[in-house]
C-alpha cells in the first residue's frame, strides 16, 4: 500500500515557480488581508488629510506639504503605477491591494447579502462610469485640489461600501459591475503575460487528492470553471490549485487579445477603447493646454458682450460643480464650462471617427462586414490607449517635479519611445487579429488600413507634448 501511494505521489507533476506563487497567495490570506488594511490606512490619510488642511502656500513642495505629496502620489505615482501593473501582472492590484475592493468585500461579509438587481448588472457601466468620472473630474479640477479628490475617490469608496453592504454576501459586486475603472483594468489586463489558467480537462477529471477540493469564494463573481482570459480575474489566488486545474502560469502577451477577444468582444469594449480611453481621455488631458480652447472662449465671450449677455462670463457654481477658488484666481465660469465640455465632446468625436473609419475599412477588406470583427479589431489599440492614459497622468508628475526644481530634460525622449513602442505593439496586434480572418495580400492591405487608425491619437499627443 505504501509503495502504491509513493508511485502515485511521484506521478503528480511538481508546480512551476509561478504556480507556487499562486499557491502562496491562496495559503496566506491573513498576510494579504493585513496588507490590504495597511493600504486602506495609507489611502485614508492621503485622501482625508489634505481635505481638512488649508491649500498649500506659495513655495510649498511635495516633501514638506501633505497636500502636494498626496497629489503627487495619487496622480503621479499611484494611478500610473496601477495601470502599468495591469499590463505586467494582470489585476493583481484589484485582488491584493485595492482599498475599495477590500472595504467593499468587508462590508459584503457583514451586510445584508441581497440579490444583485438588474440595473447594477448593466454591461454599459464600465464605459459610462469612466466617461462621467473623467469629465466631472475636469469640471472640478480633480488633479489640482484635495476636495474634488475627496468627492470623486471618497465618493466612489463610500458607494463601494454601500453596495457591498447591500448586495452579494462575500462578493465584490461593486468591483464586478460599477467600479469606474473596472472596464479599463479589464482591458489592460488582457495584455498581461501571466494569468490563472484553467485546464478544462483536468477540472472534469476525477480528483485524486482531497486537498485539491478546498472550497473557495471568487469575490469578483468569475465563473472560474469556464474562465479563458485574465480580464475579469482579480489574481487573488483563492482558486489556485482547485481540482489541480487552476494554475498561475505564463502566456504570450497577445494571446487573449488575438485568440479570446474574438469570442467575447462587445460594442461596450469598442466604446471604452475608442471613445473613452482614446477620445474622452485625450480631450480631457488636452483642453487646458490648447490654444484653440482659448480662441473659442474669447470668440464666444466677445459675441456675448456684443449682445449684452454678460452673466455666462460672471457666474460660476459651487466648487463641487465647477472649479471655484477665487483666492487662487482659479474659477470656471459657465462659459468656461460650456467650452470645456464642447471641446472634450468635439475632440472625442474627431478622434473616434479618425480611429473607427480605418478599422471599419480593414474589416471590410477582409470580407463581409461583421460588427464582431470590428469589436475584436478595436482590441488591437489597447497598447496605444493604455500608453496615452499613462502618459497623460504622468504629466501631472512632470509638472510637479519641474515646479520643485527637478530637471527632466529626458522626458520628451521617454514620451516619444513610449508612444513608439505602443504604436508598434498595436500594429502587431492589429495584424495578428486580421490574420484570423484573412491571409496573404488581403491581410497585408487590411493591416495597412487598420494601422492608419493610430494616426489621429498620435496627432493629438504630438499637439499636447511637443507643439503647444
C-alpha positions in Angstrom: 0.0 0.0 0.0 2.8 2.3 0.8 4.5 1.6 -2.5 1.3 2.4 -4.4 0.9 5.8 -2.6 4.5 6.5 -3.3 4.2 5.8 -7.0 1.1 8.0 -7.2 2.8 10.9 -5.4 5.7 10.6 -7.8 3.3 10.8 -10.8 1.9 14.2 -9.7 3.9 16.9 -11.5 5.6 19.5 -9.3 4.2 23.0 -9.7 6.3 25.6 -11.5 7.6 28.7 -9.8 4.7 30.8 -11.0 2.3 28.1 -9.8 3.9 28.2 -6.4 3.4 31.9 -6.3 -0.3 31.4 -6.9 -0.5 28.7 -4.2 1.3 31.1 -1.8 -1.4 33.7 -2.4 -4.0 31.1 -1.7 -2.4 29.9 1.6 -1.5 33.4 3.0 -4.8 35.1 3.1 -4.2 36.6 6.6 -1.0 38.3 5.4 -2.7 39.6 2.3 -5.7 41.0 4.4 -3.2 42.7 6.7 -1.5 44.3 3.8 -4.9 45.4 2.4 -5.8 47.1 5.6 -2.4 48.8 5.6 -3.2 50.2 2.1 -6.6 51.3 3.3 -5.0 53.3 6.1 -2.5 55.0 3.8 -5.3 55.7 1.3 -7.4 57.3 4.1 -4.6 59.5 5.2 -3.8 60.7 1.7 -7.5 61.2 0.9 -8.8 62.9 4.1 -5.7 64.6 5.4 -5.3 67.2 2.6 -9.1 67.8 2.5 -9.0 69.2 6.1 -5.8 71.2 5.7 -5.6 74.7 4.1 -4.4 74.8 0.5 -0.7 74.8 0.1 1.0 78.2 0.5 3.3 79.6 -2.2 6.6 78.0 -2.1 5.4 74.7 -0.7 7.0 71.4 -2.0 6.0 67.8 -2.2 8.5 67.0 0.6 7.1 69.5 3.1 3.4 69.7 2.3 0.9 66.8 2.7 -1.5 68.1 0.1 1.2 68.3 -2.6 2.6 65.0 -1.5 -0.8 63.4 -1.7 -1.5 65.0 -5.1 1.9 63.7 -6.4 1.3 60.2 -5.1 -2.3 59.8 -6.3 -2.0 61.2 -9.8 1.8 61.0 -10.5 2.7 57.7 -8.9 -0.3 55.6 -7.7 -2.6 55.7 -10.8 0.1 55.4 -13.5 1.7 52.6 -11.4 -1.6 50.8 -11.1 -2.2 51.0 -14.9 1.3 49.7 -15.6 0.8 46.9 -13.2 -2.3 45.7 -15.1 -0.1 45.3 -18.2 2.5 43.3 -16.3 0.7 41.3 -13.6 -2.9 41.5 -14.6 -5.4 42.6 -12.0 -3.2 41.8 -9.1 -3.8 45.3 -7.7 -7.5 44.6 -7.6 -7.2 41.3 -5.7 -4.3 42.1 -3.4 -4.0 45.9 -2.8 -7.1 47.9 -3.8 -8.6 49.7 -0.8 -12.0 50.0 -2.4 -12.2 46.2 -3.1 -11.1 45.3 0.4 -13.7 47.7 2.0 -16.5 46.5 -0.3 -15.8 42.9 0.4 -15.6 43.5 4.1 -19.0 45.3 4.0 -20.4 42.4 2.0 -19.2 39.9 4.6 -21.2 41.7 7.3 -24.0 43.1 5.1 -27.5 42.1 4.1 -26.5 39.9 1.2 -29.3 40.8 -1.1 -29.5 39.6 -4.7 -27.8 42.0 -7.2 -30.5 43.9 -9.1 -30.6 44.0 -12.8 -29.7 47.8 -13.1 -26.4 47.1 -11.4 -25.6 44.3 -13.8 -26.0 46.6 -16.9 -23.0 46.0 -19.1 -22.6 49.6 -20.0 -21.5 50.8 -16.6 -17.7 50.4 -17.2 -17.9 52.8 -20.1 -20.5 55.2 -18.7 -18.8 55.4 -15.3 -15.3 56.1 -16.8 -16.6 58.9 -19.1 -18.7 60.5 -16.3 -15.9 60.4 -13.8 -13.3 61.7 -16.3 -15.4 64.7 -17.4 -16.7 65.5 -13.9 -13.1 65.5 -12.7 -12.1 68.1 -15.3 -15.0 70.4 -14.3 -14.0 70.4 -10.7 -10.2 70.2 -11.2 -9.6 66.9 -9.5 -5.9 66.9 -10.3 -5.3 70.2 -8.6 -7.3 70.4 -5.4 -7.9 68.0 -2.5 -11.7 68.5 -2.0 -12.5 67.3 -5.5 -10.3 64.2 -4.9 -12.3 63.6 -1.7 -15.6 63.9 -3.7 -14.6 61.6 -6.5 -12.3 59.0 -4.9 -14.0 59.2 -1.5 -17.5 59.2 -3.1 -16.5 56.1 -5.1 -15.2 54.4 -1.9 -18.4 55.2 0.0 -20.5 53.8 -2.8 -18.4 50.7 -2.9 -19.0 50.1 0.8 -22.7 50.8 0.5 -23.1 48.4 -2.5 -21.1 45.8 -0.7 -23.2 46.1 2.4 -26.5 45.8 0.5 -25.6 43.1 -2.1 -23.6 40.0 -2.6 -22.6 38.0 0.5 -18.7 37.8 0.5 -18.7 39.2 -3.1 -17.3 42.3 -4.7 -20.4 43.4 -6.5 -19.1 47.0 -6.8 -15.8 45.8 -8.4 -17.6 43.5 -10.8 -20.1 45.9 -12.2 -19.8 49.5 -11.0 -16.2 50.5 -10.4 -15.4 53.4 -12.7 -12.1 51.8 -13.8 -13.2 48.2 -13.9 -13.5 48.3 -17.7 -10.1 49.9 -18.1 -8.4 47.4 -15.8 -10.1 44.6 -17.6 -8.9 45.7 -21.0 -5.3 46.4 -19.9 -5.0 43.0 -18.1 -5.7 41.3 -21.4 -2.1 42.0 -22.3 -0.6 40.7 -19.1 2.0 37.9 -19.6 0.7 36.0 -16.5 -2.8 34.7 -15.7 -4.6 32.0 -13.7 -5.2 29.4 -16.4 -7.9 26.7 -16.1 -7.4 23.2 -17.5 -10.9 22.2 -18.6 -9.9 18.5 -19.0 -8.3 18.3 -15.6 -11.3 20.2 -14.0 -13.7 17.5 -15.3 -11.4 14.6 -14.3 -11.8 12.7 -11.0 -9.8 14.4 -8.2 -7.1 12.2 -6.6 -6.1 14.5 -3.8 -8.7 15.7 -1.2 -6.7 18.8 -0.6 -7.3 19.9 -4.2 -11.0 20.2 -3.3 -10.5 23.0 -0.8 -13.6 25.3 -1.4 -13.1 28.9 -2.3 -15.1 32.1 -2.9 -14.5 34.0 -6.0 -15.0 37.6 -4.8 -15.3 39.2 -8.3 -18.0 36.7 -9.3 -16.0 35.0 -12.1 -17.2 31.6 -13.4 -13.7 30.0 -12.8 -14.6 26.7 -14.5 -15.1 28.4 -17.8 -12.6 31.3 -17.4 -10.5 31.7 -20.5 -8.8 35.1 -20.0 -7.4 37.4 -17.3 -9.8 40.3 -17.9 -12.3 39.5 -15.1 -9.9 37.8 -12.7 -8.6 39.7 -9.7 -5.5 37.5 -9.4 -6.2 36.9 -5.6 -5.1 33.3 -5.8 -8.0 31.9 -3.8 -8.8 29.4 -6.6 -5.2 28.3 -7.1 -4.8 24.5 -7.2 -8.6 23.8 -7.2 -9.1 20.3 -8.6 -5.5 20.6 -9.7 -6.9 22.5 -12.7 -6.3 26.2 -11.8 -2.7 27.4 -12.0 -0.8 30.7 -12.2 1.1 30.4 -15.5 2.7 32.5 -18.2 1.3 33.2 -21.6 2.0 35.2 -24.7 1.0 38.9 -24.1 -1.0 38.9 -27.3 -2.8 35.6 -26.6 -6.0 36.9 -25.0 -6.5 39.8 -27.4 -5.9 37.7 -30.5 -7.5 34.4 -29.6 -10.0 35.0 -26.8 -11.4 38.5 -27.5 -12.8 37.4 -30.8 -15.4 35.5 -28.9 -16.0 37.9 -26.0 -15.6 41.4 -27.6 -18.6 43.6 -27.5 -19.6 47.1 -28.5 -19.0 48.3 -25.0 -15.4 47.3 -25.3 -15.1 49.2 -28.5 -16.7 52.3 -27.0 -14.4 52.2 -24.0 -11.3 51.7 -26.1 -12.0 54.2 -28.9 -14.4 56.7 -27.4 -13.3 56.5 -23.8 -9.6 55.8 -23.5 -8.6 57.5 -26.7 -11.3 60.1 -27.3 -12.5 61.4 -23.9 -9.2 60.9 -22.1 -7.1 62.7 -24.7 -9.6 65.6 -24.8 -9.6 65.8 -21.0 -5.8 65.9 -20.9 -5.5 68.3 -23.8 -8.1 71.1 -23.3 -6.2 73.2 -20.6 -3.1 73.4 -22.8 -4.9 74.0 -26.1 -4.8 77.5 -27.7 -7.9 76.5 -29.6 -9.8 76.4 -26.3 -8.7 80.0 -25.5 -9.5 81.2 -29.0 -13.0 79.7 -29.0 -13.7 81.0 -25.5 -12.6 84.5 -26.4 -14.7 84.5 -29.6 -17.8 83.4 -27.6 -17.1 86.0 -24.9 -16.9 88.7 -27.5 -20.1 87.6 -29.1 -21.9 87.6 -25.7 -20.6 91.0 -24.8 -21.8 92.4 -28.1 -25.2 91.0 -27.4 -25.3 92.4 -23.8 -25.3 88.9 -22.3 -22.8 89.1 -19.5 -24.0 86.5 -17.0 -22.2 83.5 -18.5 -18.9 85.3 -18.1 -19.6 86.3 -14.5 -21.3 83.4 -12.8 -19.9 80.1 -11.6 -21.2 77.3 -9.4 -20.0 75.8 -6.1 -16.6 74.1 -6.2 -18.2 70.6 -6.3 -19.9 71.5 -9.5 -17.4 73.8 -11.2 -13.9 74.8 -10.1 -14.3 77.8 -7.8 -11.2 79.0 -5.9 -11.2 82.8 -6.2 -8.3 83.0 -3.7 -6.2 81.2 -6.2 -7.6 83.1 -9.2 -8.9 79.8 -10.5 -12.6 80.0 -11.3 -14.5 78.3 -14.1 -17.4 80.4 -15.3 -20.5 79.0 -17.0 -18.9 80.0 -20.3 -15.7 78.1 -19.4 -17.6 75.0 -18.5 -19.6 75.1 -21.8 -16.5 75.5 -23.9 -14.7 72.8 -21.9 -17.5 70.3 -22.4 -17.8 71.2 -26.1 -14.0 70.8 -26.5 -13.9 67.4 -25.0 -17.0 66.3 -27.0 -15.5 67.6 -30.3 -12.2 66.0 -29.6 -13.9 62.7 -28.7 -16.0 62.8 -31.9 -13.0 63.6 -34.2 -10.7 61.0 -32.6 -13.4 58.4 -32.6 -14.1 58.9 -36.3 -10.3 59.1 -37.0 -9.9 55.7 -35.3 -13.1 53.9 -36.3 -13.1 54.6 -40.1 -9.7 52.9 -40.8 -10.7 49.9 -38.6 -14.0 49.7 -40.4 -12.2 49.7 -43.8 -9.9 47.0 -42.6 -12.8 44.8 -41.5 -14.5 45.3 -44.9 -11.3 44.5 -46.7 -11.0 41.0 -45.1 -14.6 40.0 -46.1 -18.2 40.9 -45.5 -19.0 43.3 -42.7 -19.3 41.9 -39.2 -19.6 44.0 -36.1 -17.9 41.3 -34.0 -14.8 41.6 -36.2 -14.8 45.3 -35.7 -15.0 45.0 -31.9 -12.3 42.4 -32.0 -10.1 44.6 -34.1 -10.6 47.5 -31.7 -8.7 45.5 -29.1 -5.6 45.9 -31.1 -5.5 49.5 -30.0 -5.3 48.7 -26.2 -1.5 49.3 -26.1 -1.8 52.8 -27.6 -4.8 53.6 -25.5 -3.0 52.5 -22.3 0.2 54.4 -23.2 -1.9 57.6 -23.7 -3.6 57.4 -20.4 -0.4 56.6 -18.5 1.4 59.5 -20.2 -1.5 61.8 -19.6 -1.5 61.0 -15.9 2.3 61.1 -15.6 2.3 64.6 -17.0 1.0 65.6 -13.5 4.2 64.1 -12.1 6.3 66.0 -14.6 4.6 69.3 -13.8 5.0 68.9 -10.1 8.6 67.8 -10.3 9.6 70.7 -12.6 7.9 73.1 -10.2 10.1 71.7 -7.4 13.2 72.3 -9.4 13.9 68.9 -10.9 15.5 68.9 -14.4 13.6 66.5 -16.6 15.2 67.1 -20.0 14.8 63.4 -20.9 11.1 63.4 -20.6 10.4 64.2 -24.2 12.5 61.3 -25.4 10.8 59.0 -22.9 7.4 60.1 -24.2 8.4 59.5 -27.8 9.6 56.0 -27.2 6.6 55.1 -25.0 4.3 56.1 -27.9 6.6 54.5 -30.5 6.5 51.1 -28.6 2.8 51.4 -28.1 2.3 52.0 -31.8 4.4 49.0 -32.7 2.5 46.8 -30.2 -0.8 48.0 -31.6 0.3 47.5 -35.2 1.4 43.9 -34.3 -1.9 43.1 -32.6 -4.0 44.6 -35.4 -2.1 42.5 -37.9 -2.4 39.3 -35.8 -6.1 39.9 -35.3 -6.7 40.4 -39.1 -4.7 37.2 -39.7 -7.6 35.4 -38.0 -9.9 36.5 -40.8 -7.7 36.7 -43.9 -4.3 35.8 -45.3 -1.8 36.8 -48.0 -2.3 40.1 -49.8 -5.7 40.7 -48.4 -4.3 40.6 -44.8 -1.5 42.9 -45.8 -3.8 45.5 -47.3 -6.2 45.3 -44.4 -3.4 45.6 -41.9 -2.2 48.8 -43.6 -5.7 50.3 -43.4 -6.1 49.3 -39.7 -2.7 50.8 -38.7 -3.8 54.1 -40.1 -6.1 54.2 -37.0 -3.2 55.2 -34.8 -2.7 58.5 -36.7 -5.4 60.6 -35.1 -4.3 59.8 -31.5 -0.7 60.4 -32.3 -1.5 63.8 -33.7 -3.4 64.6 -30.5 -0.5 63.6 -28.3 2.0 65.4 -30.6 0.0 68.6 -30.2 -0.1 68.3 -26.4 3.5 67.2 -25.7 5.6 68.9 -28.5 3.6 71.5 -30.4 1.7 73.6 -27.9 
